[in-house]
């Protein structure tokens, strides 16, 4: 089959945080992934309202732990940033507070808040200043149960360098999108170079090679992205592939 262009859109799978034994994802029902929390927030989700899984009570305090499955070369062997976890955690915290009201307290534990993107910094500032979302720069080592309660205890080092503990009703693990092996095999078959992420090498974006210019990329080869970026890239890819197809016929 002869084609004028190839569009690569392999997709991804959710990251399974079970290997982080100290976070006890598979042990405590109130420790959920970001994808699971999205469903809890949804009007068509399992509860039709913001509730925690263990007893279906409305949570009063929710913590988000960032960089689960990324920026870690010990447990997951992925030292790179996922590029999406920071902003979707901020979005989830804001939406949760909009659903539950001011009585809900949201805290995001992060390494570095990476708000790259149009108006991302403004949205982050609005979450902190307007909605009262707390941002705590600390890497949480473990999640512990509180005996006689469904709540969870998080120990962490505060900005003064002091060890402290805080209880939460729920903990959300912000995980990275997981690469699928088939996408790497697809890139090898097409002789397309990837970074260790694996993400398409930047040189393919501006390549003058006619063959490389006719392999257009969508997610997740360029890395995980927000929906508007994917939509824009897909529209651009369709235009470029149509131009390439028309050019090859001449």
N, C-alpha and C positions, 0 to 999 in steps of 0.2 A: 504494500500500500504506500503510495506516495502522498505526502502531506506537505503543506507549506510551512507549518509551524507546529510546535508541541508545547502545551501548557502543563507545567508540573504543579500539581496540587495534592500532595500525598496525605495531608492531615496529621493527626497526632492522637495519642491516648492519654487519659488522665493518669497522673502519677500516684502510685500506691505507697503511702507513707508507713506501711506496716514495719518496714525494716528499721525505722527509728523506734527502737524498743522503749526508750525513755519517755516517749510521748504517748505510748499506750493507746494508739488509735483503735486497734482491734479489741481492746479490753473494756474501755469505758464508752458508753453510748453518747455521752455529751462532748466527746472529742470527735469532730467531724472534719471532712475535707471542704475546701472552698466550693467544689462542685455540689456537694451535698447541701451546703448552706444555701447555695443559690436556689435549690429546689425547695428548701424550707421557706425561703423568702417569697417564692412564687405563689401567686393566687391559685394556680392549678397544681400546687405541690401537695405533699402527703398530709399536711395539717391545715391548709387553707388559712394559716395565720402563723405568726412568729412564735414558735414553741420549741422547747428543747426536747430531744428524743426520749429521755429516760422517764419523765413523768408528765410530759405535755404541758408543763407550766411555762408561762411567759418568762424569758430570762431577764434578769435585771443587770447583769454584767457579762459582757462577751469579750474575749481576748482573741486576737489574730496573731499567729506566729508566722513570720515571713521566711522566705528562702528555704522552704522545705523541698529537698531534692535538687537544689541548685546552690552554687557557691560553696560547695562542700566536696572535698576530694577524699574524704575518709569513708563515709557511708554510702554515697551515691556516685562518686567519681565524676561529678559534673561541677567543675570549678567556675563555670560561666553563669551570668545572670540570665534569668528567663525573660526579662524585659516586660513582663505583664503583671507579675504578682503584686507589686506595690499598688498599682492603680486599681486593680479589681478588688483588692482588700479595702482600699479607701472607699470605693463605690459601694461595696457591701455594707460597710459600717454606716455610711450616710443613709442608705436605703433602710437599714435596720432601725436607725433612729427616727426616720420619717414614719415608719410603720408603728413603732412602739412609743414614740414621744420622748420627752426630755427625761423621763424616769429611767431610760435605758442608758447604761454607761458602756462605752466602747473604747477599747485600748488596743493599739497595734504595736507589737514588739518587732523592731526591725534592726537590720544592720546598717543599711544606707537606704534612704528614701529616694528612689530613682523615678522622677516624674518627668521623663523626657517625652515630649509630644506637645502638640498645640493645646494651650490652655490647661495642661496637666498641673502645672505649678499653682495656677489659680484655683483649680478644683481642690488640690491638696490643702491650700491655705484656707479655703472655705470650709473644708471638713473640720479643720482644727479650730478656726475662729468663730464660725457661724454655728456649726453643729456640735462643737464641744468634743470631738473625737480626740482622745489622748494618744500621743505618739511617744513611745518609750524606746530609746535606743539601747537595746540590750539583747543578747543572744540567750534565749531561755534554754537551760540545760535539761529540764525534766518537767513532767506534769505529775503531780501526786494527788491521790484521793483525799478527801476530808471524811474521816470516819463518822458514821451516823448521818451522812448527808450525801446528796448527789452532786454537790459542788466539787470544784477542782482547785488545787493549790498550785500556784506558779511561783517558784523562787527566781529571783533575778537580781542583777547588780544595777542600782539606780545611777543617775548621772553624777552623784557625789562619790561613787565608788563603794557604796555601802550595800551589803547583802540584805535583801528584804524579801518578804513574801506577800502574796495577794491572792485572794480567793475569787473565782469566777464561776458563773453558772454554766457557761459553755466556752469551748476553745475551738477555734477554726484554724486548720492547718492550710496555709497558702502554698500549694504545691505547683510545680512547674508542669507545663504540658510535656508529656513523655514522647520522645522520638520513637518511631516505629521502624524496625529493621528493614521492612520492605522499601521504605523511602531511600535508605542508604544504598540498597541493592539497585534501585532504579537509577540513582545518580551514577553508580559505577557502570551500568550498562550504556548510559549515554555519555560516558567519559566527562562527567561534570565534577569538578573538584569541590569538596566541602571543607569547612573548617572543622575543628574538633567538636563543635556544638551539637550535631552537625548542621551548619547553615551554609548556604551557597557562598562561595568566595565572591568578594565584592568586585573583582575584576570582570566577572561575567556580566555585570550590569552595564558596563561601558565598553564591552568588547567590540572590536572591529571585525572579528571573525564572523563570516556570514552564517556559519552553522550555529555558533553560540548565540548570535542575536536572534535566532529563530526558536530557541528554547526559552520560553518565558516562565517565570516562577510565580506561584502564589504561596499561601501557607501550606506546609510549615517550613519550606526550604529557606525563606528569608528570615525565619525566626517567628515566634508567636507575636501576634499583633492585635490591635483593637479592630473592631468590626469595620469602622469607617476606612481604615487603611487597607484592609483586605478588599473592601468593595471598590475603592479607588484603583487598587492594583489590578483587580479583575477586569474593570472597564478598560484600563490602559492596555492590559494584555490582549483583550479582544480586538482593540483597535490596531495594535501592532501586529498581531497575527494575521488580521485581515489584509493589512498593507503588505506583509511579507508574502502572503498567498497570492495576492494580485500581482506583486512584483515578479514572483517566480513563473507566472503564466506568460509574462511578456517576453 
